[in-house]
Amino acid sequence: MRTKIKAISSHHIDTTITVKGWVRSVRSQKDFSFIVINDGSTLQGLQAIYRADAPNYDATLAALTTGTSVAATGTLVKSAGKGQAFELAATDIQIIGTCDAERYPLQKKQHTFEFLRTIAHLRPRTNTLGAVARVRNALSHATHLFFQERGFVYLHTPIITASDCEGAGQMFQVTTLPLANTPKTPQGHVDFNQDFFGKPAFLTVSGQLNGEAYACALSDIYTFGPTFRAENSNTSRHLAEFWMIEPEMAFADLHDNMAVAESYLKFCLRYLLEKCPDDMAFFNQFIEKGVIAKLEHVINTPFEQLPYTDAISILQKAPKKFQYPISWGIDLQSEHERYLAEEYFKKPVILINYPATIKAFYMRMNDDQKTVAAMDVLVPSVGEIIGGSQREDRLDVLEQRMRAMNLQPEAYQWYLDLRRFGSVPHAGFGLGLERLVLFATGMENIRDVIPFPRTPRHAEF
């Protein structure tokens, strides 16, 4: 029976076990060889001592190169070397898959992240990308734990939609029409009546609108799935395909929303530090020194709650010179958000009550008729990590907002029905998983915290 390296403990001392994984390194001495094997279950590999008197020693050793997959059987013993508690006194090593050493691109040296993106199918075998994957897994699991323990229902919302949640228009279109000979109407427009859905359809930018429908029946729901944006952006913070966590809560206002968002972030980070200590120690040493202290500070510190208007005043008086000018009504840039979280308050900040003109149509209009009950959670080193709002639950106000933003209410009749049939105050937010992984690990580029990044002109693998 196979034993995963992460599961090995002192209980296995002096017992025979079999581990399976990929060879990281081989060091040969006169009478034995040190072979480090990693199976991806943990950052640490297991060192096997393979003695020259083992059957087929020479032939096996000749095939053992970095990247070879093996099954190693032997007795687990306490290690006399530094940096490891155990090692395997191997009596048998079976080659599972040989590796073409001359062509294998991962050698025992440091590779740039830019290079690793060109071999995304192999980069999870590196320490850094393997650790990223385990952190991403832990944060995903923590997400489900948090909401399930609080009675939220996990909802699968559509990936294909005919609605634009943000009203931005930067969406990937889905069609079965032949692009080389697109059918046209008598007026010369594309005849979507001949398309699969009989109308224009797109990849979703958010599951929120569908989530609201179920929140208005089940009270508390959350979605966790892929979303898509066709922005021609090549920054280190943007992807064309990414994963969103979007809770939606009935009978909830902006203050309830802020409380859940803060609790959720703290829960995930606490879970991560508890479940991935080796990976986080690695990031703390090699990627962002002090990242563990940063996360602990977030966990143990109450978030600042600040109206947008007050934030503008603080930024205008800041001694720092910003690239983008400050005035009431602007959409804050990353430099502004990070100044507030990193330099001014030195902790996470929840900005609330943004100008209605820069926020989506579905956000509840405040009594001042100028701002909406929106919120953005800002964290050091990243800036905005969560965006959300109390939703507009008044039918007449929502219709006015839609027309003011050049949206046709007729196209959202099902959404407006939620305000016609038993409307309730409700609120929710969205968090991009990749932004959370960036913050938690200290990695600098969002393309390195998703398995296979999709960006403009890049859809390999």
C-alpha positions in Angstrom: 0.0 0.0 0.0 1.2 3.5 -0.9 2.0 6.0 1.9 1.9 9.7 1.0 4.9 11.6 2.3 2.7 14.1 4.1 1.1 11.2 6.1 4.5 9.9 7.3 4.9 10.3 11.1 6.8 8.7 14.0 4.3 5.9 14.0 5.9 4.6 10.8 9.4 4.3 12.4 10.9 0.8 11.9 8.0 -0.2 9.6 8.1 -1.0 5.9 6.4 1.5 3.7 6.2 2.3 0.0 6.2 5.9 -1.3 5.6 6.9 -4.9 6.6 10.2 -6.5 9.1 12.0 -8.7 12.8 12.1 -8.2 14.1 15.6 -7.2 17.8 14.8 -6.9 20.3 11.9 -6.8 23.6 12.0 -5.1 25.8 8.9 -5.5 28.5 7.8 -3.1 30.7 4.7 -3.3 28.5 2.3 -1.5 25.1 4.0 -1.6 23.0 6.8 -3.1 20.8 9.6 -1.6 17.6 9.9 -3.6 15.1 12.7 -2.8 11.5 11.8 -3.8 8.6 14.2 -3.7 4.9 13.2 -4.3 3.4 16.7 -4.1 1.5 16.0 -0.9 3.8 18.3 1.0 6.7 20.7 0.4 9.2 18.4 1.9 10.6 15.5 -0.1 11.6 12.2 1.5 15.2 11.1 1.3 15.8 7.5 0.4 19.1 5.8 1.1 19.6 3.2 -1.6 22.6 0.8 -1.0 24.8 -0.7 -3.6 24.0 -4.3 -2.5 20.4 -3.9 -3.5 19.2 -6.0 -6.4 19.6 -4.3 -9.8 21.3 -1.4 -8.1 23.4 -0.3 -11.0 20.7 -0.6 -13.7 18.2 1.3 -11.5 20.6 4.0 -10.6 21.4 4.6 -14.2 17.7 5.3 -14.9 17.2 7.6 -11.9 17.3 11.2 -13.1 15.4 14.3 -12.0 11.8 13.9 -13.0 11.7 10.1 -13.1 8.7 8.6 -11.4 9.4 5.8 -8.9 8.0 3.5 -6.2 10.4 3.2 -3.3 10.0 0.5 -0.6 12.0 0.2 2.6 12.1 0.8 6.3 11.4 4.3 7.7 14.2 5.3 10.1 15.1 8.4 12.1 17.4 10.6 10.1 20.9 11.5 11.3 21.0 14.4 8.8 19.8 18.0 9.4 16.6 19.3 8.0 14.6 16.1 8.1 13.1 13.9 10.8 12.9 10.7 8.8 14.5 8.9 5.8 13.8 5.7 4.0 16.2 2.8 4.1 15.2 1.7 0.6 15.4 -2.0 -0.3 13.7 -1.8 -3.6 13.2 1.1 -6.1 11.0 0.4 -9.1 11.0 2.8 -12.1 7.5 3.8 -13.1 8.2 6.3 -15.8 11.6 7.3 -17.2 12.5 10.9 -17.8 14.4 12.2 -20.8 17.0 14.0 -18.8 18.4 16.0 -21.8 14.9 17.5 -22.6 13.5 17.8 -19.1 13.2 21.6 -18.5 13.2 21.5 -14.7 16.7 21.2 -13.3 18.0 21.6 -9.8 18.4 25.4 -10.2 16.2 28.5 -9.8 13.9 29.2 -12.8 12.1 32.5 -13.4 8.4 32.6 -13.1 8.2 33.9 -16.6 10.0 30.8 -17.9 7.8 28.5 -15.8 4.6 30.0 -17.4 5.9 28.6 -20.7 5.9 25.1 -19.2 2.7 25.4 -17.1 2.1 21.7 -17.4 5.3 21.0 -15.5 5.7 24.0 -13.1 3.6 22.5 -10.3 6.6 20.1 -9.7 8.6 23.1 -8.5 8.6 24.1 -4.8 6.9 27.4 -5.3 4.1 26.4 -7.7 3.4 23.2 -5.7 3.1 25.3 -2.6 0.8 27.7 -4.4 -1.5 24.8 -5.4 -1.7 23.5 -1.9 -2.4 27.0 -0.5 -5.1 27.5 -3.2 -6.6 24.2 -2.2 -6.6 25.1 1.5 -8.3 28.5 0.9 -10.9 26.8 -1.3 -11.7 24.2 1.4 -11.8 26.9 4.0 -14.3 28.8 1.9 -16.7 25.8 1.8 -16.2 25.2 5.6 -17.0 28.8 6.5 -20.2 29.0 4.5 -21.4 25.5 5.2 -20.9 25.9 9.0 -23.1 29.0 8.8 -26.0 27.4 6.9 -25.3 28.8 3.5 -26.4 26.7 0.5 -23.8 26.1 -2.2 -25.3 27.1 -5.5 -24.1 26.4 -9.1 -24.9 29.4 -11.2 -24.8 29.4 -15.0 -21.5 29.9 -16.9 -23.4 30.8 -20.0 -25.7 33.9 -19.6 -27.7 36.4 -21.6 -27.3 39.0 -18.9 -24.4 41.4 -18.3 -24.1 41.7 -14.5 -21.8 44.7 -14.5 -23.2 46.5 -17.5 -19.6 46.8 -18.8 -20.0 44.9 -22.1 -16.5 43.3 -21.9 -17.8 39.7 -22.2 -16.8 36.7 -24.2 -19.5 35.8 -26.7 -20.7 32.2 -27.0 -22.0 31.2 -30.4 -22.4 28.2 -32.8 -22.8 30.5 -35.8 -20.3 29.9 -38.6 -17.9 32.9 -38.4 -16.9 32.6 -42.0 -20.5 32.9 -43.2 -22.5 34.5 -40.4 -26.2 34.6 -41.2 -27.6 38.1 -41.4 -31.0 39.8 -41.0 -32.5 41.8 -43.9 -31.1 44.9 -42.1 -27.6 43.4 -42.3 -27.2 42.5 -38.6 -26.1 39.1 -37.3 -29.2 36.9 -37.2 -28.9 35.5 -33.7 -32.3 33.8 -34.1 -30.3 31.1 -35.9 -27.8 30.8 -33.1 -28.0 27.9 -30.5 -29.9 30.0 -27.9 -31.8 32.1 -30.4 -30.2 35.3 -28.9 -26.8 36.6 -28.0 -25.1 34.6 -25.2 -21.9 35.2 -23.2 -19.6 33.7 -20.6 -20.6 35.1 -17.2 -18.7 37.8 -15.4 -20.6 37.0 -12.2 -23.0 34.6 -10.6 -24.6 37.3 -8.5 -27.8 38.0 -10.3 -28.7 34.3 -10.3 -27.5 34.0 -6.7 -30.0 36.7 -5.7 -32.9 34.6 -7.0 -32.0 31.7 -4.8 -31.1 33.9 -1.8 -34.7 35.3 -2.1 -35.9 31.7 -1.6 -33.3 30.0 0.6 -32.1 33.0 2.6 -28.3 32.5 2.4 -26.4 31.0 -0.6 -22.9 31.2 -2.0 -21.4 30.5 -5.4 -17.9 29.4 -6.2 -17.0 29.0 -9.8 -15.3 30.3 -12.9 -16.0 33.8 -14.3 -14.7 35.5 -17.4 -13.9 39.0 -18.5 -12.7 40.0 -22.0 -10.7 43.0 -20.9 -7.5 43.6 -22.9 -5.4 43.9 -19.8 -1.9 42.6 -19.3 -1.3 43.7 -15.8 -0.1 41.5 -13.0 -3.6 41.7 -11.4 -5.9 40.7 -14.2 -7.0 37.4 -15.8 -9.5 36.6 -18.5 -10.7 33.5 -16.5 -10.7 33.4 -12.8 -12.6 31.9 -9.8 -15.1 33.9 -7.8 -16.7 33.3 -4.3 -20.0 35.2 -4.1 -22.3 34.9 -1.1 -25.7 36.4 -1.2 -27.8 37.0 2.0 -31.5 37.8 2.3 -32.7 40.0 5.2 -29.3 41.6 5.3 -28.0 45.1 5.0 -24.5 46.7 4.3 -23.4 46.2 8.0 -24.3 42.5 7.9 -22.4 42.3 4.6 -19.3 43.9 6.1 -19.4 41.6 9.2 -19.6 38.4 7.0 -16.8 39.6 4.7 -14.4 40.4 7.6 -15.2 37.1 9.4 -14.7 35.1 6.1 -11.3 36.6 5.4 -10.1 36.0 8.9 -11.4 32.4 8.9 -9.7 31.6 5.6 -6.3 33.0 6.7 -6.5 31.3 10.1 -7.3 28.0 8.5 -4.4 28.4 6.0 -1.8 29.1 8.7 -3.0 26.1 10.6 -3.2 23.6 7.7 -0.2 24.7 5.6 2.6 25.6 8.0 5.4 24.3 5.8 4.2 26.0 2.7 3.7 29.3 4.5 7.1 29.1 6.1 8.5 28.7 2.5 6.7 31.8 1.3 7.8 33.7 4.4 11.4 32.8 3.7 11.6 33.0 -0.1 8.7 35.1 -1.5 7.6 37.7 1.0 9.5 38.0 4.2 7.0 38.8 6.9 4.0 37.4 5.1 3.0 35.2 8.1 3.1 38.2 10.4 1.0 40.2 7.8 -1.7 37.5 7.9 -1.6 37.2 11.6 -2.1 41.0 11.8 -5.2 40.8 9.6 -6.6 37.9 11.7 -6.1 39.7 15.0 -7.0 43.3 14.0 -10.6 44.8 13.6 -11.0 46.2 10.1 -11.4 49.9 9.6 -14.8 51.0 8.3 -14.5 54.3 6.3 -16.9 56.2 4.1 -15.7 56.9 0.6 -16.0 60.7 1.2 -13.7 60.5 4.2 -11.2 58.4 2.2 -11.1 61.1 -0.5 -10.3 63.7 2.2 -7.5 61.6 3.6 -6.0 61.0 0.1 -6.2 64.7 -0.7 -4.2 65.6 2.4 -1.7 62.7 2.0 2.0 63.7 1.8 2.5 61.1 -0.9 2.2 62.2 -4.5 -0.1 59.9 -6.5 0.1 59.2 -10.2 -3.7 59.6 -10.5 -5.3 62.8 -9.2 -7.8 62.7 -6.3 -11.3 64.2 -6.5 -14.7 63.2 -5.2 -16.4 60.9 -7.7 -13.3 59.1 -9.0 -12.9 55.3 -9.0 -10.0 54.7 -6.7 -6.9 53.2 -8.2 -4.7 50.5 -6.7 -2.2 53.1 -5.5 -4.9 54.9 -3.5 -6.3 51.7 -2.0 -2.9 50.5 -1.0 -2.0 53.8 0.6 -5.1 53.6 2.8 -4.5 50.0 3.9 -0.7 50.0 4.0 0.4 53.4 5.1 -2.5 55.3 6.6 -4.4 52.7 8.6 -1.8 49.9 8.4 -4.6 47.3 8.4 -7.5 46.2 6.2 -10.0 48.9 5.4 -13.7 48.6 4.3 -14.6 51.6 2.2 -18.4 52.2 2.0 -20.9 54.5 0.4 -19.4 55.1 -3.0 -20.7 57.6 -5.6 -23.6 56.0 -7.5 -22.1 57.1 -10.9 -19.1 54.7 -10.6 -21.0 51.6 -9.2 -23.2 49.0 -10.7 -27.0 49.4 -11.3 -28.0 46.9 -8.6 -26.5 48.7 -5.6 -29.0 50.3 -3.2 -29.3 54.0 -3.5 -28.6 55.9 -0.2 -30.9 58.6 1.1 -28.5 61.3 -0.1 -29.3 60.3 -3.7 -25.6 60.6 -4.5 -24.1 57.4 -3.1 -24.9 53.7 -3.0 -24.5 51.2 -0.2 -21.4 49.7 -1.7 -18.3 48.3 0.0 -14.8 47.4 -1.0 -12.4 45.6 1.3 -8.8 46.8 0.9 -5.8 44.9 2.2 -2.1 45.7 2.3 0.0 44.7 -0.7 -3.0 44.0 -2.9 -5.6 46.7 -2.5 -9.2 45.7 -3.2 -9.8 42.0 -2.4 -13.6 42.0 -1.9 -16.3 44.1 -3.6 -19.9 44.1 -2.6 -23.1 46.0 -1.7 -26.5 46.0 -0.3 -28.7 45.3 -3.3 -31.5 47.7 -4.5 -34.7 46.0 -3.4 -37.1 48.8 -4.5 -38.6 48.1 -7.9 -39.1 51.7 -9.0 -35.6 52.8 -7.9 -34.0 49.8 -9.6 -35.7 50.6 -12.9 -34.6 54.2 -12.7 -31.0 53.2 -12.1 -31.1 50.8 -15.0 -32.4 53.4 -17.4 -29.8 55.9 -16.1 -27.1 53.5 -17.0 -28.6 52.8 -20.5 -29.8 49.3 -19.6 -33.2 48.1 -20.7 -35.3 46.9 -17.8 -37.2 44.6 -20.3 -34.1 42.5 -20.6 -34.0 41.9 -16.9 -37.6 41.1 -16.2 -36.8 37.9 -14.2 -34.5 40.0 -12.0 -37.1 42.7 -11.5 -39.6 40.0 -10.5 -37.6 39.5 -7.3 -38.7 43.0 -6.4 -42.3 42.4 -7.4 -42.9 39.2 -5.5 -41.9 39.4 -1.8 -39.0 41.7 -2.0 -36.6 41.8 0.9 -33.4 43.7 1.8 -30.4 41.6 0.7 -26.7 42.0 0.3 -23.7 40.1 -1.0 -20.1 40.4 -2.1 -17.6 38.8 -4.5 -14.0 37.7 -3.8 -11.6 36.6 -6.5 -9.8 33.5 -5.3 -6.7 34.4 -7.1 -6.5 37.8 -5.3 -6.8 36.0 -2.0 -4.0 33.5 -3.0 -1.8 36.5 -4.0 -2.3 38.2 -0.7 -1.8 35.0 1.3 1.4 33.9 -0.4 3.1 37.2 -1.3 3.3 36.1 -4.9 3.5 39.1 -7.3 1.8 38.0 -10.5 -1.7 36.6 -10.6 -0.7 34.4 -13.5 1.3 32.4 -11.0 -1.5 31.5 -8.6 -3.9 29.9 -11.1 -3.0 26.5 -12.7 -3.3 27.6 -16.3 -3.6 31.4 -16.8 -5.8 32.8 -19.5 -4.8 36.3 -20.6 -4.9 38.3 -23.8 -3.3 36.2 -26.6 -2.5 33.4 -24.2 -4.7 30.3 -23.9 -2.1 27.5 -24.0 -2.3 24.2 -22.2 
